[in-house]
Amino acid sequence: MATFIVAITGASGAIYAQNMLRALNKLNHNVFLTVTEPGLKVVREELSWELPALDDPAFGERVKTYLDWNEKSVLKYFDYRDIGAPIASGSTRTDGMIIIPCTVSTVSGIAVGASRNLVERVADIMLKEHRPLVVVPRETPFNRVHLKNMLELSQMGVHIVPAAPAFYHKPQTIDDLVDFIVGKVLDLLNIEHNLFQRWQGVSSD
């Protein structure tokens, strides 16, 4: 059992975060969760989750109800404005961070070390402690600034996983497409899963 930080920011694609959380829970991994204000708006709009304000003590428990959370693992929520949270320190041991979906604004903030909120601060910790950091940008098309910032992160060792699913596994549902990206993130974190059928090569028949 490992512990991962999951951050949800304001890019479209809240379903990626939903399926990531469900996958980590199913695999019995602990999650430290933080959600930005724009991220909350997108979750409410795209998933129709009726969630309280981010500073409401019941926020984390409400999220768990929408995920049908298996209590074999822990989900602990931290307000993104709380820069004094335990995860804001490198002394808190975690196994990596996933920002899903990730806005290009967040990519920019991480690239320049802004640490404007808990999401960017924890990402900075992952970099300085040499722990895995995966960002899932959900924007299209990318402009030159977006690409430059992603290159900067890549050169620092950050895994960039654009929300661009493949089709060789013959997806039948939206979840099939989403789970392909979730599975690619889990691969980068060395987490075994069966979220999609892996490429078997082209038949010679």
Sequence and secondary structure as in RCSB ss.txt:
>XXXX:A:sequence
MATFIVAITGASGAIYAQNMLRALNKLNHNVFLTVTEPGLKVVREELSWELPALDDPAFGERVKTYLDWNEKSVL
KYFDYRDIGAPIASGSTRTDGMIIIPCTVSTVSGIAVGASRNLVERVADIMLKEHRPLVVVPRETPFNRVHLKNM
LELSQMGVHIVPAAPAFYHKPQTIDDLVDFIVGKVLDLLNIEHNLFQRWQGVSSD
>XXXX:A:secstr
  EEEEEE SSS HHHHHHHHHHHHHTT EEEEEE HHHHHHHHHHH      TT TTHHHHHHHHHT  TTS E
EE  TT TTSGGGSTTS  S EEEEEE HHHHHHHHTT   SHHHHHHHHHHHTT  EEEEE  SS  HHHHHHH
HHHHHTT EE  S    TT   SHHHHHHHHHHHHHHHTT    SS         
